[in-house]
Amino acid sequence: MGPDPAARGGLRIGVQLPEVERHVTWAEYLAMARAAEEVGFDSVWVGDHLLYRADGREARGPWDAWSVLAAIAGTTERVRLGPLVACTAFAAPGLLARKAAAVQEISGGRLVLGLGAGWNETEFRAFGVPFDHRASRFAESFEIIRRLLAGERVTYQGRFERVRDAVLLPMPPTRPPLMIGSTGERVLRTALPHADAWNIWYDLYGNTPEGFAAESARITGLVREAGRRPSDVVRSATVFVALDGRGHDRPHTRDVRPVTGSPRAIADDLAELAAAGADEAILVVSPISEHAIRTLGDVVAAIGR
């Protein structure tokens, strides 16, 4: 196993499993999750999406995130796991809270509940999910989810969501930490008074330590406005890593330069991200496979030296 986070200067390192880069079977997901645990990764993550369509490309979609997470939870022992991030629009808030509670129990308390408002209009339209008022819809869902997971009996009447005397049963022994995955002002102001962690996708900060530091400073300001200490919110970033030097199998929305090179070089880049304020780096890897994860075990070890 690799060194623990304390030995790496506090930087936790996770990895996202494949989403729609290619068709992946459960057997391969299982092999990758077990490999990540074996070589010392701290966490394993799966995307929560329904469908991708792009001009000139075949439509693609991943397996259901919560089904995969439950299976990984039951077949691993140490790694934390979670959705990166769960779209609150894809299920009624009470049902999403129940899914999270079940995975928290199955995993023995290793779930991190990443939540966001969603962004991919294609999948919303395809599956009949309303795409309007996403920040407002998120705010209502988030309140219900966090209160149910806190053990409250919840009655709530909003514009979009309503529950009456709802209670989460059975309750897991511990509440999963809540992580907000967003850069949107309204979503952040809704979540940061309560969230335990914040995550940003690599193209939204340019995949650079400088870009991350600037976005993290913004979060610090919002956390303080909410009456909390900046240290109350863990800072997490996805990091685009191209083991082949190109990363062509991972579509991204902006022209970002991937982190690449030897394990030592990648570890040095992650150390710079930690110096910029990151508590966690979740690697989004191209190409992503069991072999790639085992190769990156050298990065996990190198950053602790």
N, C-alpha and C positions, 0 to 999 in steps of 0.2 A: 504493500500500500504506500501511497505517497505521503508526504508530510502533512500534518494537520494545519488548519488555517493560521494558528498562532505561530507556527514555524515559518509561514510564508508572509510574515509581517501583517497578518490579519486578513489578507486577501483570500476570499473564497473563490473557487473556480468551478463553474458548471459547464454543461454542454447541452445544446439543443439536439434532439434526435431528428431524423429526416422528416420533412413535411410533405413537399410535393416535388422534390428534386427527381424522384423516380418512384415506381411502385415498390413498397416495402412490406414484407410479410411480418406477421407477429413473431415468427422465429428469429428474424433479423433484429427486430426491436428488442427482443429479450436478450440476444447476444450482445447488442450494443449497450444496453443498460447494465448488464452484468460486467461487461468490460470496463465501463466507466467507474463502477464501484471498485473493481479489482485494482485499477491503476491509480486510484486515489482522488478522483473527482469528488467534489463536495455535493454536487446536485445534478439532476437530470430533468430536462424540460421537454414538453411537447407543445406544439402550436395548436390553437383552437380555431380551426377554420372549416368551412363547409365546401367551398368551391372556388377555384381560380379559373378565369378565362382571360386570354390575352390574344391580340391580333397575331395570326400566323402560328399559334401554338395550340396544341390539343388541350381541351379542358382537363383540369387536374383537381383532385381532392384527396385529403388525407383521411385516415381512419378517425373515428370519433375519439376526441381527446380524453374524455373522462373514462371511457372503456379501457383505453391504453394505459392511463394513469393507474387505474385500479389493478390492472394486471401486473404492471411494474411494481406497484406497492406490495403485492403479495409474493413477488419473486426476487426482491432485493432486501437487504437488511440495514444498510447504513445511510445511503445517499438520501438527501432531501429531494423532493420532487414536486412538480407543479405545472400548471398550464402557463404558457408564455404568450399571451395571457388569455384568461377566459373572457369571452365576450358576454357581458351581462344581458345583451339583447337576445341571445340564442335560447334562453330558457327562462321561465318564470322565476323570480328571485328566490322564492321558497324552495323550488325544486333544485336550483343551483346550490343553495345552501345545504340541502340534503346530500347532493352528490359530494360536495366538499367534506361534509361530516363523515360520510362512508369511507372516502379515501384516507382521511385523517386516521380513522380507526384501523383500517386495513394495514396502513403503513406503520402503525405504532407511533403516530404523532410526527411524521416527517413531511407532511404537506405544507407547502407555501401557496396560499391562494392568491395567484396573480389575477387581477381584474382590470378590464378596460371597456371602453364604449364601442369598439369595433370601428373599422374604416373601409373595408372592402365592399363597396356598394353592390358589386356583382353577386356575391353570395346572399346578401340581404334580399335582393330582388328575386333571385332564383328560388329561394325557400320561403318567400312571403313574409319576411321579417321587416317591420317598418324601419325605414332609414332616416326618417325625419326626427328632429328634436333629440338627437342622440345624447347630448350632455344632460338634458333634463330627464330623459328616460334612465340614464345611468344613475343620476342622483337618487331617484326614487328606489331603484333596484339595490343600490349600494346600501342605503339606510336599512332596508329590510334584511339584506344578507348579513350585515355586520351585527345587527341587533339579535337576529336568530342565533348566530354562532356565538354570541356572548351569553346565550342562555335565557334571553328575555322572552316573555310572552308578548307577541307583537300584534297590535291592531293598527293599521295604516290605511289611509284613504288619500291617494294622490290623483294626479291627472291621468297617469298611465298605469299605475300599479295599485293594487289594494289587497290587503290580507285582513282577516278577522280572527282574532284570538289564536294566532298561529304560534306553534311551539315546535322546536326541533327535537324530535325523539326518534331513536335514542341519541343522546348527546355524547360526543367523544370526550374522553377525560380532559383533554386540553384543546383550547381554541387554536386553529391554524393561524399563523401570522398572515396579515393582509398586505399584499403588494400591489401598488397601483402602477400600471403600465401606460403612461400618457405624457404628452407635453402640452395638452390643451388646458388653457387657463381655467375654464369652468369645471372641468373634471378634476383637475388638481385641487382647486379650492374646496370641492366637495370631499375629496378623499383624504387630503393631507392632515386634517385635524384628527384623523383616526388611524391612518395607515401606518404599518410597521416598516414598510420598505417602498422604495420607488425604483422603477426600472425604465431605462430608455433604450430604444432600438438604435443600432449602430449608425444608420444613415441619418438619423435625426441629430446626431452630434458630430458627424463627419468621420467617425471611427478614429478620432485623435484624442490624446489626453487634454489638449487645450480646449477642444470642443466640449469634452465632458465637463471640465472644470467650470466653463461658462454656464452650462445648463444646470449643474449642481448648485452653483451660486444662486441661480434663480429659485431653485427648490428651497434652499436655505432661507431666502427671504419670505417665501410663502409659509414655510413651517413656523417661522418666528411670528408672522402675522396671525397664525392660528393659535398662538400662545404656547407653543411647544419649543423644546430645545432642538437645535439642528441634529444633534446626535440621536434624537428619538427616532429618526427615519434612516434606515439603512440605504446606502446608495449602490445601485446595481446597474450594470451596463452590459448589453450584448456587444460582442466584439467579433467582427467579420474576419475570419482566418482562412487564408487560401493556402493549403498545403501544396497545391500544384503551381502556386505563384500567380494564378489568374482568377480563379473563382467563377468561371463562366457558367457553372451549373446552378448558381444561386442568383436569381434575379433580384435586383434591388432598385429602388426608386430614384436614387441619386448616384452620381459618379463618385463613389468613395474608393479609396485605396485600401485594399485588404492588408491585414497584418500577415506577414509571411517570413520565410527564412528558416534557419535552423531552430531546434527547440530552445537553444540559449537565446537566440535573437527574439523569438516570440515571447519568451519569459521576460526578457528585458523590456519589451513593449508593454507587457502587462504590469510590470513593476512601475513603469511611468504612469500608467493609468491609476494604479493604487496611490501613487504620490499626488495625483490630481484629485484625490478624494474618493475613489471607488472602494467600496467594501467588498464588492463581488463582481466578477467578470464571467459572463455566460458566453461560451464560445459558440458561434454559428460558423460551421466548418464546411469548406468546399475542397474536395469532395467529402461527403460524410458517410462513413462506414465503420464497421467494427475495427478494421485495420487502422483507419484514421484516428479513432479514439485511443487505441493502444499506442499509436505513435505519439499522440499528444500527452500520454502519460509521462513522457520525458520532459514535457513542458511543466507539468504539475510538479515533478521532482526538481527541475532546474530552478524554478522560482523560489524554492525553499532553501537553496544553497547560499 
